[in-house]
Amino acid sequence: MDMQKIEVLNNIAHEHVRVNPSFSASLGDSVVSTVTFLTEFSDVQKEYPILCRKNPDTDEYQAIVFFGFEKGENLYLVDVDQTAQRYPGWRADYVPAVMARGPFSIGIQREMVNGSEIHNPVVHIDINHPKAMGGDGKKLFLENGGNSPYLSQITKVLESINSGMQPTKLMFDAFNKHKLLEEVVLDIEFRNQEKLKIPGFKTVSATKLSQLDGVALEELHKAGFLQAAYFMLTSMSNMRKLIDWKNQKILAGGAN
């Protein structure tokens, strides 16, 4: 795979760059999970299971969405009739922001204003990303240099990530304060009797949530974290859909 080549996006250097907005293994989308943020929980919980685990590098909790059960398996990727999907190649009505952003990311540009250093978020693009290397796809800029509708949509996706990091951290701080997280071991058996255990994840404890007193409930509610806790709990019903998809794949002879 090509090395990343990250550049600050601008309408002169990248005037003719086109980005493929669809999803496929060849475009780098065959990943089994990704991180998600509080800012998109309401959309994510409708389509994906949300669990959490500690980031080994920072020792802080991250919310994780599952796409499959083994390395490189993304059961949301589909080849058939891409025109029928809202997001070509992806069978869901919402794509988590980290996947939807494609070759784009937010970087910080530092500048001095009246003697103070100001940090401005700016859009970056990896021009060696497989979605940015083809000749066809979505234009990033209009003829007059303004952002295309596609780039405006990507900017919203990046803002969701950027503005979601801190609230997500505060959410997990609150969950830990009230001892709401509990270990969950995913113990799954597929149609071919293959068993799978996925340890190391946590979820919100429905029991502990129901035992919170009024003060704690009000604190979580005011911060928007009570709804997030319920989103995490209800999202686990999507695990059944993933198991069904995996069983279909096994029966079709595509177990790997």
Secondary structure, 3 states (H helix, E strand, C coil): CCCCCEEECCCCCCCCCEECCCCCHHHCCCCCEEEECHHHHHHHCCCCCEEEEECCCCCCEEEEEECCCCCCCCCCECCCCHHHCCECCECCCCCCHHHHCCCEEEEEEEEEECCEEEEEEEEEEECCCCCCCCCCCEECECCCCCECHHHHHHHHHHHHHHHHHHHHHHHHHHHHHCCCEEEEEEEEECCCCCEEEEEEEEEECHHHHHCCCHHHHHHHHHHCHHHHHHHHHHHCCHHHHHHHHHHHHHHCCCCC
